[in-house]
Amino acid sequence: SRLLAARGNNSFGVVGVAPDHVTLVSLQVCSAGACPLVYLVEAIDMAIDIEVDVVSMSLRYFINTYSNAERSLLEDILRRAQEEDIILVSGAGNENIFADNCYPCWNGGPNGICVAALSDGPDYELAGFSNYGDRVDIAAFGQNLYLGTSSSGNHVTSSGTSYATPIVSGAVAILLSLGVDPLMVKRLLLAGADHFET
């Protein structure tokens, strides 16, 4: 959340992408390293009920390990959210694989944005760990990102599509705050992004 919405002049030494354009609603899905699929479904259902504009998801499920009923449940809630003009931004994952089995990212849709991670090098290449593929829409920096200072005063950096995702979510929030129609946000982001051969 620091990358997305941290306000300036804080004790962490970092300002988020959209500090003045975001009200965060914490819908925790993971606990002690476990992220049951049903918790994600319930969280998105709650997001629909409270009419959020953007859901930023820094998690990944290998959907082929779930039953058809579970997969259908996830796909239905992702579709419902998009029908309510909610923009779903999710990380592609960090296994350096083709992301066709990685949900919710691979679900796609007009309001679904799948995010890969760029390396911290000067050439704007995908990070060596980032998942990739046809439905990966955009990449943002996700390697060795400075996250500010810890409570003990140490500088903190980290890597992953989980860090690239809130950067894109912040850009989405800024566009929405400017009055851009939700169905145009993904198109504008993709049209304005630099394009590279993979």
C-alpha positions in Angstrom: 0.0 0.0 0.0 3.0 2.3 0.4 3.7 2.2 -3.3 0.1 3.0 -4.1 -1.0 5.6 -1.6 1.7 6.6 0.9 1.4 10.4 1.6 4.4 12.7 1.6 6.2 13.8 4.7 5.7 10.5 6.4 8.1 8.6 8.5 8.7 6.0 5.8 10.6 8.1 3.3 8.5 7.2 0.3 5.5 8.7 -1.5 2.9 6.5 -3.3 1.9 6.8 -7.0 -1.5 8.3 -6.1 -1.3 9.7 -2.6 -4.1 12.2 -3.1 -6.4 10.0 -5.3 -6.9 6.9 -3.2 -9.0 5.8 -0.2 -7.8 2.4 0.8 -10.2 -0.3 1.9 -8.3 -3.3 3.3 -9.9 -6.6 2.2 -7.4 -9.1 3.5 -7.4 -12.4 1.7 -4.2 -14.0 3.0 -3.3 -15.0 6.5 -0.1 -16.8 7.6 0.9 -17.4 4.0 -2.4 -19.1 3.0 -4.8 -17.4 0.6 -7.9 -19.6 0.3 -9.7 -18.9 -3.0 -13.0 -18.5 -1.2 -11.5 -15.5 0.7 -10.7 -13.8 -2.6 -14.2 -14.4 -3.9 -15.7 -13.0 -0.6 -13.4 -10.0 -0.8 -14.3 -9.1 -4.3 -18.0 -9.6 -3.5 -17.5 -7.1 -0.6 -15.7 -4.7 -3.0 -18.8 -4.9 -5.3 -21.1 -4.3 -2.3 -19.2 -1.2 -1.1 -18.8 0.1 -4.7 -15.0 0.4 -4.9 -13.5 1.6 -8.1 -10.3 -0.4 -8.2 -9.3 -3.8 -6.7 -5.5 -4.2 -6.6 -4.6 -7.9 -6.2 -1.0 -8.9 -5.4 -1.6 -12.6 -5.4 -1.8 -15.5 -7.9 -3.6 -18.8 -8.0 -2.7 -21.7 -10.3 -6.3 -22.3 -11.5 -5.7 -25.8 -12.8 -5.3 -27.0 -9.3 -8.9 -26.1 -8.4 -12.2 -27.8 -9.2 -14.4 -26.7 -12.1 -16.9 -25.4 -9.4 -14.2 -23.3 -7.8 -12.9 -22.0 -11.1 -16.4 -21.0 -12.1 -17.0 -19.3 -8.8 -13.8 -17.1 -9.3 -14.6 -16.4 -13.0 -18.2 -15.4 -12.1 -17.1 -12.9 -9.4 -14.4 -11.4 -11.6 -17.1 -11.0 -14.4 -19.6 -9.4 -11.9 -17.0 -7.0 -10.7 -16.2 -5.8 -14.2 -19.9 -5.5 -15.0 -20.0 -3.1 -12.0 -17.2 -1.0 -13.6 -14.6 -2.1 -11.1 -11.1 -2.3 -12.5 -9.3 -5.4 -11.5 -5.5 -5.0 -11.4 -3.5 -8.2 -10.6 0.1 -9.4 -10.7 1.1 -12.0 -13.2 3.2 -13.9 -10.7 6.9 -14.5 -10.1 7.8 -18.0 -11.5 9.2 -16.9 -14.9 6.6 -18.9 -16.7 3.9 -18.4 -19.3 1.0 -17.1 -17.2 -1.9 -18.9 -18.8 -2.7 -20.7 -15.6 -2.3 -17.7 -13.3 -5.5 -16.3 -12.0 -7.0 -13.7 -11.5 -4.5 -12.1 -13.9 -5.2 -14.4 -16.8 -8.9 -13.9 -16.6 -8.6 -10.7 -18.6 -11.7 -8.7 -19.7 -12.2 -5.1 -20.5 -11.5 -3.9 -16.9 -9.0 -6.6 -16.0 -5.3 -5.5 -16.1 -2.6 -8.2 -15.8 0.8 -6.7 -14.6 4.3 -8.1 -15.1 7.4 -6.7 -13.5 10.2 -4.8 -15.1 13.8 -5.2 -14.1 15.7 -2.4 -12.5 18.0 -2.1 -15.5 18.2 0.7 -18.0 16.7 -1.3 -20.9 13.1 -1.8 -19.7 13.2 -5.6 -19.8 11.0 -7.9 -17.9 12.5 -9.0 -14.6 13.9 -12.5 -14.8 11.3 -13.8 -12.3 8.2 -12.2 -13.9 5.6 -14.3 -15.5 4.6 -13.3 -19.1 2.2 -14.1 -21.9 -0.5 -13.0 -24.3 -2.9 -11.7 -21.6 -0.2 -9.9 -19.6 -1.2 -6.4 -20.4 1.4 -4.1 -19.0 4.6 -4.1 -17.0 5.8 -1.7 -14.3 8.9 -1.6 -12.2 9.0 -4.5 -9.8 12.7 -5.3 -9.0 14.6 -3.9 -6.1 11.9 -1.2 -5.4 12.6 1.1 -2.4 9.7 0.7 0.0 10.9 3.2 2.6 12.2 2.5 6.1 11.1 -0.2 8.5 10.0 0.5 12.1 13.6 -0.1 13.1 14.9 2.5 10.6 16.4 0.1 8.1 15.9 0.8 4.4 13.6 -1.8 2.8 13.7 -2.9 -0.9 11.8 -5.8 -2.4 10.9 -7.4 -5.8 7.9 -9.0 -7.4 4.8 -8.4 -9.5 3.1 -7.7 -6.1 5.0 -4.4 -6.2 4.5 -3.6 -9.9 0.7 -4.1 -9.4 0.1 -1.2 -7.0 2.0 1.1 -9.3 -0.4 0.3 -12.1 -3.3 0.5 -9.6 -2.2 4.1 -8.7 -2.2 5.1 -12.4 -5.7 3.7 -12.7 -6.8 5.7 -9.7 -5.4 8.9 -11.1 -7.2 8.3 -14.4 -10.5 7.6 -12.7 -10.0 10.7 -10.5 -9.7 12.7 -13.8 -13.2 11.5 -14.8 -12.0 8.9 -17.3 -14.7 6.3 -18.0 -13.8 2.9 -16.4 -14.1 1.2 -19.8 -11.5 3.5 -21.2 -8.9 3.2 -18.5 -7.3 0.0 -19.7 -7.2 1.3 -23.3 -5.6 4.5 -22.3 -3.0 2.8 -20.2 -2.1 0.4 -23.0 -2.1 3.1 -25.6 0.2 5.3 -23.5 2.7 2.6 -22.6 5.9 2.0 -24.4 5.9 -1.1 -26.5 8.8 -3.5 -26.7 9.5 -6.7 -28.5 9.6 -9.7 -26.2 
